[in-house]
Structure formats: structure tokens, C-alpha cells
Amino acid sequence: MSTFPFLKSYDELQSELTRLGLEIPLSDDFSVLAEPLTFCYRKKTVTLPNRFVVQPMEGFDSGQNGEPTELSFRRYERFAGGGAGLLWFEATAVLPNARSNSQQFWLNEKSADRFAALEEKSRSVAKKRFGHDIISVLQLTHSGRYSKPIRGVRAPVIVQHSGVLDAAHQIPSDYPLMTDDELDQLQDAYVAAAKWAAKCGFDGVDIKSCHGYLLNELLGAYTREGKYGGSFENRTRFLRETLTRVRDEVPSVFVTSRLNVYDAVKYPWGFGVDRDDYRKWDLTEPKQLVTLLREIGVPLLDVTIGNPYFNPHFNRPYAKPIRGAVAYNENPLIGVARFVNIVKEIQQSQPDLPMIGAGTAWLRDLVPKVAAGIVKNGWASLFGQGRNSFAYPDSPYDILNQGKMNLKQVCMACSGCTDLMRAESPTGCVLRDRDYYRIP
Ligand SMILES: Cc1cc2nc3c(=O)[nH]c(=O)nc-3n(C[C@H](O)[C@H](O)[C@H](O)COP(=O)(O)O)c2cc1C
């Protein structure tokens, strides 16, 4: 386990923050988390019943055509039955070769019925248990550099060669880049998948641009030539054009993005980084991009950082490193504070645009006052949980009703769910849900 022990009380958390010169707001006013949040999209009012979000978590349990299976239904019933008002459905490939795993969700004409049933089931579980209407967003993805559509066979799709990531992932220097024509055609695949998402009943569609996957790589494609690389305008073109097309061609869903604002990958291969020192963030371009996304009509933004395949301590601070990954000896509290402070900076650059962050699971049962502190102080409008949605799906309900989380149910940030992912197994919590999930 980590050389950095878990913190056992809010006092200990506060004194550790002070010792390290970090800031994370705490509050015991849990009522802010119960407040509904309303935003408008195309003159339609969308109301989230509370401030909790189930962040997208790839389950890798789909059937032959990419459709949700019984195990997927169990996951989403647990998420919906836990009390969060917004369910951000996991990374769902827009094409078969865009999958990061042979069992990743893939939305197409053969799988759409099952997606519709999953959305409907999630909605009805929440309605029955809490009387509220959830808002559902489907995350659409192309796995880019991390594509692995056939079990055990890596099939990277890249848009630029990276002086950092190519070596880390054994990509040869003559490996071909996706062409501009292929990227143009990929936009059509996103629009087609968004049409299916609308037919399936999803409220929103996320054009995923994070965690090192294809669209995130484009944002930092400084060295690429042509219309999708080089300048800020070119690097952001794919995301802006795809969002605009989905907005115009699929008017019944709202458009959004889970957006990496800091890749923590050396310039000129990473987005949102200080050009002289990639360990520092420079949010000038991400803020410019958020302004443009807002002009396109994005009414809600999911803000994230890092690349889980390369620097997972940025994206999901942990107590135990992912098996086989480089172990960074960073105090996880620094990682949690980095994530929430970056989200704060983006949120406060556009206070009227509701935003969500993540990355707090390592805090275990100290999450509740942090969640309340973040929302109360305007560091983010909503509070998102990833790993705790697997470990402790009822945590939103417990925080809202008791102001606390049960230490025996919390995520232990053991990286077991990511280990499952790397082993190409269905993902879930290997500690709290071990009858269903075991590392092979
Ligand atoms: C097993 C696993 C699967 C994930 N799948 C997705 C995904 O499909 N899409 C995405 O944007 N993030 C994904 N994430 C990232 C989480 O949504 C979240 O940002 C991260 O775990 C940090 O938040 P936490 O501390 O609340 O867990 C995944 C994380 C894990 C551990």
C-alpha cells in the first residue's frame, strides 16, 4: 500500500492541507447538495434534482454487438438507485474499431434497443426510489491511441506522434496518422451515434475529449499538419465542429463534453500545460475553449485532467498503484487538491456554466464535507464520483440523508477497478462487490 496513510478525521485532513500549503474547501452544510440545478438548452429547461453526478465508468460488460448485458443493467440500477440526479453513462464507442476493449459499449442499430432499455430502466429505478427524474448523458468516444477492439490486440489510432506517449506505448515512429479525410468521416460517425442516443431517450450527448483518447489527443496536436493540427483553432476544430453538428442535426439532445483541461504531458504534445514545465498547468487555452463551447450552446461541462494510462495519479489519486504501471510517489492529497483546484479555476472563469469535477475518492469517508464545500463555495456546481459509484453507489443518498459515508462501504482507492480494466475484464469494485468482480 501507499507510504501515505489515509486521513482519519476532518481535523487531520485540515491540518494536512495546512502543512502541505493546499486548499480544499470543507462545509457541513449538506443542504447545498440537495438543491436542484436548472439550465436551459434551446429554450428547454433541464432540471437536475440534486448536485450529485455518477461519473462515467467503463464497465466492459457489453454483449456481441456492443449492447448492455444483464451485468450492465445491474450496474446502472445500482447507480440510479443511489440518489444521484445526473447519470453520465460510460464511454460508448461510435465505431467498432474505436473501442478500447472488445466488451466496451458500442452504440449502433443492433444495440440501440438495449441502450434504450437501459436508459429507461435507470430512469424508472430512480423515479420509484426517490420520485425524481434523473438526467442522462451518454458519453460518445473514440479510444484513439488506446483502441483495442479485439481482445489482446492493440490497434492504436493516432493523430500525432508524441515524443512522450509513443515510447510509453511502443508506437513506432513510422506508424501512420489518421488523415484529415478520415477525421471528417469520423464526425459523421459521432452524429450518427448521437442520433441513436436521442432515439434511446438520453437527455444529453457527451463528445468525450479527455483522458488521452482521440479527441483529447487532437486538442494537444501541436505538431500535426493540416486543418486539425497546429493552431488553437485547428486543434479544437474537431470538437467544435462535431458539437455544432450534433446541436444542429440532433436537436432533441443537449450537447456537452467531458473535457481534459490539463493533460500533464510535456509540450508540444499535451493540452493545458505550461510550455516550460508540464508539471504546471496553464489554463489559458482551455478557458478560451470553454468560452467557445459555451457559444456553441454547451449548457453543462464535465471537467477533468490527466491520462490514466500514463499519469494515473493526476486523474485518480490512489492508495495503491495500478498493477504494472509506474508508481509515482506523490502524496494522494496533492493529487486530490490539484484536481479540485483546476476545476475551480475553470468553473470560476464561467460561473454561470454548471461544471462537474472528480478525483476525490482517496478521501474515503471524508468526501461528504468536501463535496458540500466544493458546491457551497462555487468551486464546481455539481459533485461527481467515479470509483465510489462502483464501491458505494448509495453514497449520494447517505450524504444527503445522514451527512456522512460509511467507512465500511467506501472506495479504498486500491486501483482494483483499473486493474480489472487493464486485464480486459468487466470492471467494478473488487473489495465491496467481490462476488461479482475479481481480478483474474
Ligand atoms: C474503472 C474505471 C473506468 C472509468 N471509465 C471512464 C469512462 O468511461 N469515461 C470517463 O470519462 N472516465 C472514466 N473513468 C474516470 C472516472 O470517471 C473518474 O474521473 C476518476 O475515477 C476519478 O474520480 P474518482 O476519484 O471519483 O474515482 C474511469 C475510471 C475508472 C477507475
The ligand as an SDF file (V2000), in Angstrom:
LIG
                    3D

 31 33  0  0  0  0  0  0  0  0999 V2000
  -12.5170    1.5710  -13.9550 C   0  0  0  0  0  0  0  0  0  0  0  0
  -12.6910    2.9970  -14.3990 C   0  0  0  0  0  0  0  0  0  0  0  0
  -13.4240    3.2850  -15.5430 C   0  0  0  0  0  0  0  0  0  0  0  0
  -13.5760    4.6080  -15.9690 C   0  0  0  0  0  0  0  0  0  0  0  0
  -14.3090    4.8800  -17.0940 N   0  0  0  0  0  0  0  0  0  0  0  0
  -14.4560    6.1570  -17.5210 C   0  0  0  0  0  0  0  0  0  0  0  0
  -15.2420    6.4730  -18.6570 C   0  0  0  0  0  0  0  0  0  0  0  0
  -15.9000    5.6180  -19.2670 O   0  0  0  0  0  0  0  0  0  0  0  0
  -15.2760    7.7560  -19.0470 N   0  0  0  0  0  0  0  0  0  0  0  0
  -14.6320    8.7680  -18.3840 C   0  0  0  0  0  0  0  0  0  0  0  0
  -14.7210    9.9180  -18.7900 O   0  0  0  0  0  0  0  0  0  0  0  0
  -13.9530    8.4950  -17.2620 N   0  0  0  0  0  0  0  0  0  0  0  0
  -13.8370    7.2380  -16.8130 C   0  0  0  0  0  0  0  0  0  0  0  0
  -13.1700    6.9820  -15.6470 N   0  0  0  0  0  0  0  0  0  0  0  0
  -12.6900    8.1050  -14.8140 C   0  0  0  0  0  0  0  0  0  0  0  0
  -13.7200    8.4100  -13.7040 C   0  0  0  0  0  0  0  0  0  0  0  0
  -14.9390    8.8600  -14.2660 O   0  0  0  0  0  0  0  0  0  0  0  0
  -13.2110    9.4660  -12.6990 C   0  0  0  0  0  0  0  0  0  0  0  0
  -12.9030   10.6510  -13.3810 O   0  0  0  0  0  0  0  0  0  0  0  0
  -11.9800    9.0000  -11.9360 C   0  0  0  0  0  0  0  0  0  0  0  0
  -12.1700    7.7090  -11.4010 O   0  0  0  0  0  0  0  0  0  0  0  0
  -11.6350    9.9780  -10.7780 C   0  0  0  0  0  0  0  0  0  0  0  0
  -12.7450   10.2280   -9.9470 O   0  0  0  0  0  0  0  0  0  0  0  0
  -12.9960    9.4350   -8.5480 P   0  0  0  0  0  0  0  0  0  0  0  0
  -11.8910    9.8470   -7.6090 O   0  0  0  0  0  0  0  0  0  0  0  0
  -14.3460    9.9130   -8.0830 O   0  0  0  0  0  0  0  0  0  0  0  0
  -12.9370    7.9890   -8.8380 O   0  0  0  0  0  0  0  0  0  0  0  0
  -12.9930    5.6660  -15.2150 C   0  0  0  0  0  0  0  0  0  0  0  0
  -12.2820    5.3600  -14.0600 C   0  0  0  0  0  0  0  0  0  0  0  0
  -12.1170    4.0640  -13.6450 C   0  0  0  0  0  0  0  0  0  0  0  0
  -11.3450    3.8020  -12.3830 C   0  0  0  0  0  0  0  0  0  0  0  0
  1  2  1  0
  2  3  1  0
  2 30  2  0
  3  4  2  0
  4  5  1  0
  4 28  1  0
  5  6  2  0
  6  7  1  0
  6 13  1  0
  7  8  2  0
  7  9  1  0
  9 10  1  0
 10 11  2  0
 10 12  1  0
 12 13  2  0
 13 14  1  0
 14 15  1  0
 14 28  1  0
 15 16  1  0
 16 17  1  0
 16 18  1  0
 18 19  1  0
 18 20  1  0
 20 21  1  0
 20 22  1  0
 22 23  1  0
 23 24  1  0
 24 25  2  0
 24 26  1  0
 24 27  1  0
 28 29  2  0
 29 30  1  0
 30 31  1  0
M  END
$$$$
